[in-house]
Amino acid sequence: MLLLLTVALFTLANGGGGHRPSDPFDEVQPRDFLAKELPVFNNKVSVEAFVDLVRKGQPAVFKTAGLGWALVNESCRDFARRWPEGKMSKQYQSYDKRVALGEPGWAENKPGRIGDQATAAPYVWHVKDRVTRDMKESVQRILFPLGIAMENLPWLAGRHQALEQHVADSMEFWLQPPRAGTLAHNDAYCVNVMSVQLNGFKQWKLMTMPKVDSIAQMFDEFDGGIRRDPTRAFEPDYEYTLGPGE
């Protein structure tokens, strides 16, 4: 069973002037600014280096991001035991049927496969805005005791208290059976996001949004989105498998 925590981050940075293309649809594409190899950090990085990554929109892996977190290596059964009343949504269904964490069987279902394609979808538990205040605070107490969860994050030295409060306030958990998968999609969080693998391993394939033909397509950022167009190939810029605590 795979567990993934996603939290939203706010990082303040002064944008540099730099070159401004006359036609951003044609002259420069976001991937032109990406590193050829995905940056992987085994230790802390300086605030300056981290802000530089954010300014460039550069994805990166921090191997110690979840070091010391109480929920790292916890199973779906552990989550069900802690918060049996938590209600998850299953992805890729036409209606939002909630499934309780404590409901028997959901974590044991084994996905079927069609060739190389997974036929099972993940569940998402939106702690940030779909639980009671008491339940949210119980998650925060375990995940962020005395700021321990922030100790190994790269912006520790220069973080603002408001940042830590926002991280603790805006979180969601993705839970899925082994070999389940998600479609290629554009994440529309509209803020900087940190994803931490809590249990199991997950292969990520990251790609900048493909070149668009109109400004309207720039806002087609939800699941599937512009990639529903069969003429646009999905060509990942990076592939990386995250393990627990990364």
CYANA upper distance limits for C-alpha pairs under 8 A (distance plus 0.5 A):
  1 MET  CA     75 SER  CA      7.29
  1 MET  CA     76 CYS  CA      7.09
  1 MET  CA    107 ALA  CA      7.85
  1 MET  CA    175 LEU  CA      7.72
  1 MET  CA    176 GLN  CA      6.46
  1 MET  CA    177 PRO  CA      5.38
  1 MET  CA    178 PRO  CA      5.84
  1 MET  CA    199 ASN  CA      7.69
  1 MET  CA    200 GLY  CA      6.81
  2 LEU  CA     75 SER  CA      8.31
  2 LEU  CA     76 CYS  CA      8.31
  2 LEU  CA    174 TRP  CA      8.31
  2 LEU  CA    175 LEU  CA      6.17
  2 LEU  CA    176 GLN  CA      5.89
  2 LEU  CA    177 PRO  CA      6.90
  2 LEU  CA    178 PRO  CA      7.08
  2 LEU  CA    197 GLN  CA      8.49
  2 LEU  CA    198 LEU  CA      8.06
  2 LEU  CA    199 ASN  CA      5.86
  2 LEU  CA    200 GLY  CA      5.36
  2 LEU  CA    201 PHE  CA      7.14
  2 LEU  CA    202 LYS  CA      7.85
  3 LEU  CA     75 SER  CA      7.87
  3 LEU  CA     76 CYS  CA      7.75
  3 LEU  CA    173 PHE  CA      7.40
  3 LEU  CA    174 TRP  CA      6.23
  3 LEU  CA    175 LEU  CA      5.32
  3 LEU  CA    176 GLN  CA      7.43
  3 LEU  CA    197 GLN  CA      6.75
  3 LEU  CA    198 LEU  CA      5.69
  3 LEU  CA    199 ASN  CA      5.50
  3 LEU  CA    200 GLY  CA      7.33
  4 LEU  CA    173 PHE  CA      6.08
  4 LEU  CA    174 TRP  CA      5.44
  4 LEU  CA    175 LEU  CA      7.06
  4 LEU  CA    195 SER  CA      7.29
  4 LEU  CA    196 VAL  CA      6.31
  4 LEU  CA    197 GLN  CA      5.11
  4 LEU  CA    198 LEU  CA      5.96
  4 LEU  CA    199 ASN  CA      7.67
  5 LEU  CA    171 MET  CA      7.45
  5 LEU  CA    172 GLU  CA      6.34
  5 LEU  CA    173 PHE  CA      5.05
  5 LEU  CA    174 TRP  CA      6.82
  5 LEU  CA    195 SER  CA      6.09
  5 LEU  CA    196 VAL  CA      5.69
  5 LEU  CA    197 GLN  CA      6.88
  5 LEU  CA    198 LEU  CA      7.32
  6 THR  CA    171 MET  CA      6.14
  6 THR  CA    172 GLU  CA      5.84
  6 THR  CA    173 PHE  CA      6.76
  6 THR  CA    174 TRP  CA      8.28
  6 THR  CA    193 VAL  CA      7.41
  6 THR  CA    194 MET  CA      6.29
  6 THR  CA    195 SER  CA      4.82
  6 THR  CA    196 VAL  CA      6.90
  7 VAL  CA    167 VAL  CA      6.35
  7 VAL  CA    168 ALA  CA      8.25
  7 VAL  CA    170 SER  CA      6.10
  7 VAL  CA    171 MET  CA      4.84
  7 VAL  CA    172 GLU  CA      7.00
  7 VAL  CA    193 VAL  CA      6.36
  7 VAL  CA    194 MET  CA      5.96
  7 VAL  CA    195 SER  CA      6.94
  8 ALA  CA    166 HIS  CA      7.91
  8 ALA  CA    167 VAL  CA      6.40
  8 ALA  CA    170 SER  CA      6.33
  8 ALA  CA    171 MET  CA      7.31
  8 ALA  CA    189 TYR  CA      8.25
  8 ALA  CA    191 VAL  CA      6.88
  8 ALA  CA    192 ASN  CA      6.43
  8 ALA  CA    193 VAL  CA      4.98
  8 ALA  CA    194 MET  CA      6.76
  9 LEU  CA    163 LEU  CA      7.45
  9 LEU  CA    166 HIS  CA      7.51
  9 LEU  CA    167 VAL  CA      6.47
  9 LEU  CA    191 VAL  CA      6.95
  9 LEU  CA    192 ASN  CA      5.49
  9 LEU  CA    193 VAL  CA      5.92
  9 LEU  CA    194 MET  CA      7.36
 10 PHE  CA    163 LEU  CA      6.81
 10 PHE  CA    166 HIS  CA      8.20
 10 PHE  CA    191 VAL  CA      7.03
 10 PHE  CA    192 ASN  CA      6.62
 11 THR  CA     51 VAL  CA      7.90
 11 THR  CA     54 VAL  CA      8.12
 11 THR  CA    163 LEU  CA      8.28
 11 THR  CA    192 ASN  CA      7.84
 13 ALA  CA     51 VAL  CA      7.09
 13 ALA  CA     55 ARG  CA      7.37
 15 GLY  CA     55 ARG  CA      7.37
 21 PRO  CA     27 GLU  CA      6.70
 21 PRO  CA     28 VAL  CA      7.24
 22 SER  CA     27 GLU  CA      7.97
 23 ASP  CA     27 GLU  CA      6.22
 23 ASP  CA     28 VAL  CA      8.39
 24 PRO  CA     28 VAL  CA      6.25
 24 PRO  CA     29 GLN  CA      7.66
 25 PHE  CA     29 GLN  CA      7.73
 25 PHE  CA    211 LYS  CA      7.16
 25 PHE  CA    212 VAL  CA      7.28
 25 PHE  CA    213 ASP  CA      8.06
 26 ASP  CA    211 LYS  CA      8.42
 28 VAL  CA     32 ASP  CA      7.29
 29 GLN  CA     33 PHE  CA      8.42
 29 GLN  CA    211 LYS  CA      7.75
 30 PRO  CA     34 LEU  CA      7.77
 30 PRO  CA    208 THR  CA      7.09
 30 PRO  CA    209 MET  CA      8.42
 31 ARG  CA    208 THR  CA      6.60
 31 ARG  CA    237 ASP  CA      8.36
 33 PHE  CA     56 LYS  CA      7.45
 34 LEU  CA     56 LYS  CA      8.11
 34 LEU  CA     57 GLY  CA      8.37
 34 LEU  CA     58 GLN  CA      6.52
 35 ALA  CA     39 PRO  CA      8.04
 35 ALA  CA     58 GLN  CA      7.98
 36 LYS  CA    237 ASP  CA      8.49
 37 GLU  CA    238 TYR  CA      7.84
 38 LEU  CA     59 PRO  CA      7.55
 38 LEU  CA     60 ALA  CA      6.59
 38 LEU  CA     61 VAL  CA      8.05
 38 LEU  CA    238 TYR  CA      6.79
 39 PRO  CA     59 PRO  CA      7.98
 39 PRO  CA     60 ALA  CA      5.49
 39 PRO  CA     61 VAL  CA      6.80
 40 VAL  CA     60 ALA  CA      6.44
 40 VAL  CA     61 VAL  CA      5.16
 40 VAL  CA     62 PHE  CA      6.57
 40 VAL  CA     63 LYS  CA      7.75
 41 PHE  CA     45 VAL  CA      7.92
 41 PHE  CA     60 ALA  CA      8.23
 41 PHE  CA     61 VAL  CA      6.61
 41 PHE  CA     62 PHE  CA      5.44
 41 PHE  CA     63 LYS  CA      6.56
 42 ASN  CA     62 PHE  CA      6.81
 42 ASN  CA     63 LYS  CA      5.59
 42 ASN  CA     64 THR  CA      7.04
 43 ASN  CA     62 PHE  CA      7.98
 43 ASN  CA     63 LYS  CA      7.71
 43 ASN  CA     64 THR  CA      7.15
 44 LYS  CA     64 THR  CA      8.40
 44 LYS  CA    152 ASN  CA      7.24
 44 LYS  CA    153 LEU  CA      7.49
 44 LYS  CA    154 PRO  CA      5.78
 45 VAL  CA     49 ALA  CA      6.91
 45 VAL  CA     50 PHE  CA      7.12
 45 VAL  CA    154 PRO  CA      5.75
 45 VAL  CA    155 TRP  CA      8.30
 46 SER  CA     50 PHE  CA      6.77
 46 SER  CA    154 PRO  CA      6.95
 46 SER  CA    155 TRP  CA      7.55
 47 VAL  CA     51 VAL  CA      6.57
 47 VAL  CA    154 PRO  CA      6.94
 47 VAL  CA    155 TRP  CA      5.54
 47 VAL  CA    156 LEU  CA      8.16
 47 VAL  CA    157 ALA  CA      7.40
 47 VAL  CA    158 GLY  CA      6.82
 48 GLU  CA     52 ASP  CA      6.67
 49 ALA  CA     53 LEU  CA      6.95
 50 PHE  CA     54 VAL  CA      6.95
 50 PHE  CA    154 PRO  CA      7.16
 50 PHE  CA    155 TRP  CA      7.37
 51 VAL  CA     55 ARG  CA      6.56
 52 ASP  CA     56 LYS  CA      6.79
 53 LEU  CA     57 GLY  CA      6.59
 53 LEU  CA     58 GLN  CA      5.51
 53 LEU  CA     59 PRO  CA      7.78
 53 LEU  CA     60 ALA  CA      8.27
 54 VAL  CA     58 GLN  CA      6.66
 54 VAL  CA    192 ASN  CA      8.18
 61 VAL  CA    246 GLU  CA      7.64
 62 PHE  CA    246 GLU  CA      6.47
 63 LYS  CA    245 GLY  CA      7.51
 63 LYS  CA    246 GLU  CA      5.09
 64 THR  CA    152 ASN  CA      6.75
 64 THR  CA    153 LEU  CA      8.11
 64 THR  CA    245 GLY  CA      6.87
 64 THR  CA    246 GLU  CA      6.38
 65 ALA  CA    152 ASN  CA      6.17
 65 ALA  CA    153 LEU  CA      5.96
 65 ALA  CA    196 VAL  CA      7.57
 65 ALA  CA    245 GLY  CA      6.65
 65 ALA  CA    246 GLU  CA      5.99
 66 GLY  CA     72 VAL  CA      7.47
 66 GLY  CA    149 ALA  CA      7.35
 66 GLY  CA    152 ASN  CA      7.79
 66 GLY  CA    196 VAL  CA      7.11
 66 GLY  CA    197 GLN  CA      8.42
 66 GLY  CA    198 LEU  CA      8.25
 66 GLY  CA    244 PRO  CA      8.27
 66 GLY  CA    245 GLY  CA      4.62
 66 GLY  CA    246 GLU  CA      6.47
 67 LEU  CA    149 ALA  CA      8.04
 67 LEU  CA    152 ASN  CA      7.06
 67 LEU  CA    245 GLY  CA      6.38
 68 GLY  CA     72 VAL  CA      8.40
 68 GLY  CA    148 ILE  CA      7.51
 68 GLY  CA    149 ALA  CA      7.21
 69 TRP  CA    143 LEU  CA      6.83
 69 TRP  CA    144 PHE  CA      8.31
 69 TRP  CA    148 ILE  CA      7.83
 69 TRP  CA    149 ALA  CA      6.18
 69 TRP  CA    245 GLY  CA      8.30
 70 ALA  CA    142 ILE  CA      6.97
 70 ALA  CA    143 LEU  CA      6.68
 71 LEU  CA    142 ILE  CA      8.04
 71 LEU  CA    143 LEU  CA      7.09
 71 LEU  CA    198 LEU  CA      7.02
 72 VAL  CA    197 GLN  CA      8.17
 72 VAL  CA    198 LEU  CA      4.88
 72 VAL  CA    199 ASN  CA      6.70
 72 VAL  CA    244 PRO  CA      6.74
 72 VAL  CA    245 GLY  CA      6.47
 73 ASN  CA    198 LEU  CA      6.08
 73 ASN  CA    199 ASN  CA      5.13
 73 ASN  CA    200 GLY  CA      8.11
 73 ASN  CA    244 PRO  CA      6.82
 74 GLU  CA     78 ASP  CA      6.37
 74 GLU  CA     79 PHE  CA      7.79
 74 GLU  CA    198 LEU  CA      7.42
 74 GLU  CA    199 ASN  CA      6.75
 75 SER  CA     79 PHE  CA      7.04
 75 SER  CA    199 ASN  CA      7.09
 76 CYS  CA     80 ALA  CA      6.66
 76 CYS  CA    107 ALA  CA      7.09
 76 CYS  CA    175 LEU  CA      7.70
 77 ARG  CA     81 ARG  CA      6.63
 77 ARG  CA    107 ALA  CA      8.00
 78 ASP  CA     82 ARG  CA      6.71
 79 PHE  CA     83 TRP  CA      6.43
 79 PHE  CA     84 PRO  CA      7.97
 79 PHE  CA    101 LEU  CA      7.55
 80 ALA  CA     84 PRO  CA      5.22
 80 ALA  CA    101 LEU  CA      5.24
 80 ALA  CA    102 GLY  CA      5.20
 80 ALA  CA    103 GLU  CA      8.47
 81 ARG  CA    102 GLY  CA      7.37
 83 TRP  CA    101 LEU  CA      7.23
 83 TRP  CA    102 GLY  CA      7.73
 83 TRP  CA    135 MET  CA      8.19
 84 PRO  CA    100 ALA  CA      6.96
 84 PRO  CA    101 LEU  CA      5.45
 84 PRO  CA    102 GLY  CA      4.37
 84 PRO  CA    103 GLU  CA      7.90
 85 GLU  CA    100 ALA  CA      6.20
 85 GLU  CA    101 LEU  CA      6.78
 85 GLU  CA    102 GLY  CA      6.80
 86 GLY  CA    100 ALA  CA      5.98
 86 GLY  CA    101 LEU  CA      5.96
 86 GLY  CA    102 GLY  CA      8.11
 86 GLY  CA    125 TRP  CA      7.89
 86 GLY  CA    131 VAL  CA      7.50
 87 LYS  CA     98 ARG  CA      6.08
 87 LYS  CA     99 VAL  CA      5.85
 87 LYS  CA    100 ALA  CA      4.89
 87 LYS  CA    101 LEU  CA      6.69
 87 LYS  CA    125 TRP  CA      6.97
 87 LYS  CA    131 VAL  CA      8.30
 88 MET  CA     98 ARG  CA      5.81
 88 MET  CA     99 VAL  CA      5.57
 88 MET  CA    100 ALA  CA      6.59
 88 MET  CA    101 LEU  CA      7.39
 88 MET  CA    123 TYR  CA      6.49
 88 MET  CA    124 VAL  CA      5.85
 88 MET  CA    125 TRP  CA      4.92
 88 MET  CA    126 HIS  CA      7.64
 89 SER  CA     96 ASP  CA      6.71
 89 SER  CA     97 LYS  CA      6.80
 89 SER  CA     98 ARG  CA      5.44
 89 SER  CA     99 VAL  CA      6.83
 89 SER  CA    123 TYR  CA      5.98
 89 SER  CA    124 VAL  CA      5.86
 89 SER  CA    125 TRP  CA      7.00
 90 LYS  CA     96 ASP  CA      7.80
 90 LYS  CA     97 LYS  CA      7.63
 90 LYS  CA     98 ARG  CA      7.68
 90 LYS  CA     99 VAL  CA      8.06
 90 LYS  CA    121 ALA  CA      7.40
 90 LYS  CA    122 PRO  CA      6.66
 90 LYS  CA    123 TYR  CA      4.89
 90 LYS  CA    124 VAL  CA      6.96
 91 GLN  CA    121 ALA  CA      6.30
 91 GLN  CA    122 PRO  CA      6.42
 91 GLN  CA    123 TYR  CA      6.50
 91 GLN  CA    124 VAL  CA      7.88
 92 TYR  CA    121 ALA  CA      7.46
 99 VAL  CA    103 GLU  CA      7.41
105 GLY  CA    109 ASN  CA      6.95
107 ALA  CA    176 GLN  CA      8.01
107 ALA  CA    177 PRO  CA      7.05
108 GLU  CA    177 PRO  CA      7.91
109 ASN  CA    177 PRO  CA      7.43
110 LYS  CA    177 PRO  CA      6.92
110 LYS  CA    178 PRO  CA      7.82
111 PRO  CA    118 ALA  CA      7.41
111 PRO  CA    119 THR  CA      6.49
111 PRO  CA    120 ALA  CA      5.50
111 PRO  CA    177 PRO  CA      7.44
111 PRO  CA    178 PRO  CA      8.05
111 PRO  CA    179 ARG  CA      7.67
111 PRO  CA    180 ALA  CA      7.03
112 GLY  CA    118 ALA  CA      7.16
112 GLY  CA    119 THR  CA      6.07
112 GLY  CA    120 ALA  CA      7.43
113 ARG  CA    117 GLN  CA      6.19
113 ARG  CA    118 ALA  CA      5.39
113 ARG  CA    119 THR  CA      5.87
114 ILE  CA    118 ALA  CA      7.19
114 ILE  CA    119 THR  CA      7.48
118 ALA  CA    179 ARG  CA      6.89
118 ALA  CA    180 ALA  CA      5.86
118 ALA  CA    181 GLY  CA      6.29
119 THR  CA    180 ALA  CA      7.30
119 THR  CA    181 GLY  CA      8.16
120 ALA  CA    177 PRO  CA      7.97
120 ALA  CA    179 ARG  CA      8.42
120 ALA  CA    180 ALA  CA      5.41
120 ALA  CA    181 GLY  CA      7.17
121 ALA  CA    176 GLN  CA      7.37
121 ALA  CA    180 ALA  CA      6.14
121 ALA  CA    181 GLY  CA      6.33
121 ALA  CA    182 THR  CA      6.91
122 PRO  CA    174 TRP  CA      7.05
122 PRO  CA    175 LEU  CA      6.23
122 PRO  CA    176 GLN  CA      4.85
122 PRO  CA    177 PRO  CA      7.73
122 PRO  CA    180 ALA  CA      7.11
122 PRO  CA    181 GLY  CA      7.39
122 PRO  CA    182 THR  CA      7.75
123 TYR  CA    174 TRP  CA      6.20
123 TYR  CA    175 LEU  CA      5.65
123 TYR  CA    176 GLN  CA      6.44
124 VAL  CA    172 GLU  CA      7.36
124 VAL  CA    173 PHE  CA      6.13
124 VAL  CA    174 TRP  CA      4.99
124 VAL  CA    175 LEU  CA      6.73
125 TRP  CA    172 GLU  CA      6.07
125 TRP  CA    173 PHE  CA      5.55
125 TRP  CA    174 TRP  CA      6.89
125 TRP  CA    175 LEU  CA      8.38
126 HIS  CA    130 ARG  CA      6.03
126 HIS  CA    131 VAL  CA      7.86
126 HIS  CA    171 MET  CA      7.37
126 HIS  CA    172 GLU  CA      5.06
126 HIS  CA    173 PHE  CA      7.13
127 VAL  CA    131 VAL  CA      6.15
127 VAL  CA    136 LYS  CA      6.60
127 VAL  CA    170 SER  CA      7.98
127 VAL  CA    171 MET  CA      6.33
127 VAL  CA    172 GLU  CA      5.79
127 VAL  CA    173 PHE  CA      7.98
128 LYS  CA    136 LYS  CA      7.92
128 LYS  CA    169 ASP  CA      6.46
128 LYS  CA    170 SER  CA      5.13
128 LYS  CA    171 MET  CA      5.56
128 LYS  CA    172 GLU  CA      6.77
129 ASP  CA    170 SER  CA      8.37
131 VAL  CA    135 MET  CA      6.75
131 VAL  CA    136 LYS  CA      6.77
132 THR  CA    136 LYS  CA      6.74
133 ARG  CA    137 GLU  CA      6.64
134 ASP  CA    138 SER  CA      6.73
135 MET  CA    139 VAL  CA      6.93
136 LYS  CA    140 GLN  CA      6.78
137 GLU  CA    141 ARG  CA      6.58
138 SER  CA    142 ILE  CA      7.08
139 VAL  CA    143 LEU  CA      6.54
140 GLN  CA    144 PHE  CA      5.92
140 GLN  CA    145 PRO  CA      7.94
140 GLN  CA    168 ALA  CA      6.77
140 GLN  CA    169 ASP  CA      8.49
141 ARG  CA    145 PRO  CA      5.85
143 LEU  CA    149 ALA  CA      7.18
144 PHE  CA    148 ILE  CA      6.52
144 PHE  CA    149 ALA  CA      5.72
144 PHE  CA    150 MET  CA      8.15
144 PHE  CA    168 ALA  CA      7.55
145 PRO  CA    149 ALA  CA      7.69
147 GLY  CA    151 GLU  CA      7.40
149 ALA  CA    153 LEU  CA      8.33
150 MET  CA    156 LEU  CA      7.14
150 MET  CA    164 GLU  CA      8.06
151 GLU  CA    156 LEU  CA      6.81
152 ASN  CA    156 LEU  CA      7.74
155 TRP  CA    159 ARG  CA      6.02
159 ARG  CA    163 LEU  CA      7.07
159 ARG  CA    164 GLU  CA      8.01
160 HIS  CA    164 GLU  CA      7.38
161 GLN  CA    165 GLN  CA      6.79
162 ALA  CA    166 HIS  CA      6.60
163 LEU  CA    167 VAL  CA      6.71
164 GLU  CA    168 ALA  CA      6.77
165 GLN  CA    169 ASP  CA      6.58
166 HIS  CA    170 SER  CA      6.53
167 VAL  CA    171 MET  CA      7.47
176 GLN  CA    180 ALA  CA      6.74
183 LEU  CA    223 ASP  CA      7.66
183 LEU  CA    224 GLY  CA      7.13
184 ALA  CA    223 ASP  CA      7.75
184 ALA  CA    224 GLY  CA      6.69
184 ALA  CA    227 ARG  CA      7.72
184 ALA  CA    234 PHE  CA      8.24
185 HIS  CA    221 GLU  CA      7.74
185 HIS  CA    222 PHE  CA      6.88
185 HIS  CA    223 ASP  CA      5.09
185 HIS  CA    224 GLY  CA      5.27
185 HIS  CA    225 GLY  CA      6.84
185 HIS  CA    227 ARG  CA      7.57
186 ASN  CA    209 MET  CA      7.62
186 ASN  CA    221 GLU  CA      5.34
186 ASN  CA    222 PHE  CA      6.12
186 ASN  CA    223 ASP  CA      6.76
186 ASN  CA    224 GLY  CA      7.77
186 ASN  CA    225 GLY  CA      7.36
187 ASP  CA    221 GLU  CA      6.97
187 ASP  CA    222 PHE  CA      6.84
187 ASP  CA    223 ASP  CA      7.93
188 ALA  CA    221 GLU  CA      6.34
188 ALA  CA    222 PHE  CA      6.69
189 TYR  CA    193 VAL  CA      7.95
196 VAL  CA    244 PRO  CA      8.29
196 VAL  CA    245 GLY  CA      6.84
196 VAL  CA    246 GLU  CA      6.12
197 GLN  CA    201 PHE  CA      7.79
197 GLN  CA    202 LYS  CA      8.11
197 GLN  CA    242 LEU  CA      6.87
197 GLN  CA    243 GLY  CA      6.47
197 GLN  CA    244 PRO  CA      5.50
197 GLN  CA    245 GLY  CA      6.08
197 GLN  CA    246 GLU  CA      6.14
198 LEU  CA    243 GLY  CA      8.17
198 LEU  CA    244 PRO  CA      5.34
198 LEU  CA    245 GLY  CA      6.20
198 LEU  CA    246 GLU  CA      8.40
199 ASN  CA    243 GLY  CA      7.61
199 ASN  CA    244 PRO  CA      5.50
199 ASN  CA    245 GLY  CA      8.34
200 GLY  CA    243 GLY  CA      6.64
200 GLY  CA    244 PRO  CA      6.67
201 PHE  CA    241 THR  CA      6.95
201 PHE  CA    242 LEU  CA      6.06
201 PHE  CA    243 GLY  CA      5.18
201 PHE  CA    244 PRO  CA      7.41
202 LYS  CA    241 THR  CA      5.82
202 LYS  CA    242 LEU  CA      5.90
202 LYS  CA    243 GLY  CA      7.39
203 GLN  CA    239 GLU  CA      7.50
203 GLN  CA    240 TYR  CA      6.13
203 GLN  CA    241 THR  CA      4.55
203 GLN  CA    242 LEU  CA      6.90
204 TRP  CA    238 TYR  CA      8.36
204 TRP  CA    239 GLU  CA      6.06
204 TRP  CA    240 TYR  CA      5.77
204 TRP  CA    241 THR  CA      6.43
204 TRP  CA    242 LEU  CA      8.05
205 LYS  CA    236 PRO  CA      6.11
205 LYS  CA    237 ASP  CA      7.99
205 LYS  CA    238 TYR  CA      6.25
205 LYS  CA    239 GLU  CA      5.03
205 LYS  CA    240 TYR  CA      7.23
206 LEU  CA    236 PRO  CA      5.71
206 LEU  CA    237 ASP  CA      6.25
206 LEU  CA    238 TYR  CA      5.65
206 LEU  CA    239 GLU  CA      6.89
207 MET  CA    234 PHE  CA      8.14
207 MET  CA    235 GLU  CA      7.14
207 MET  CA    236 PRO  CA      5.00
207 MET  CA    237 ASP  CA      5.43
207 MET  CA    238 TYR  CA      7.30
208 THR  CA    236 PRO  CA      8.40
208 THR  CA    237 ASP  CA      7.77
210 PRO  CA    232 ARG  CA      8.14
212 VAL  CA    217 GLN  CA      6.56
212 VAL  CA    218 MET  CA      7.19
213 ASP  CA    217 GLN  CA      7.47
214 SER  CA    218 MET  CA      7.67
215 ILE  CA    219 PHE  CA      7.94
216 ALA  CA    220 ASP  CA      7.67
217 GLN  CA    226 ILE  CA      7.35
220 ASP  CA    225 GLY  CA      5.57
220 ASP  CA    226 ILE  CA      6.51
221 GLU  CA    225 GLY  CA      5.86
221 GLU  CA    226 ILE  CA      7.71
224 GLY  CA    228 ARG  CA      6.08
227 ARG  CA    232 ARG  CA      6.87
227 ARG  CA    233 ALA  CA      8.15
227 ARG  CA    234 PHE  CA      7.85
242 LEU  CA    246 GLU  CA      6.41
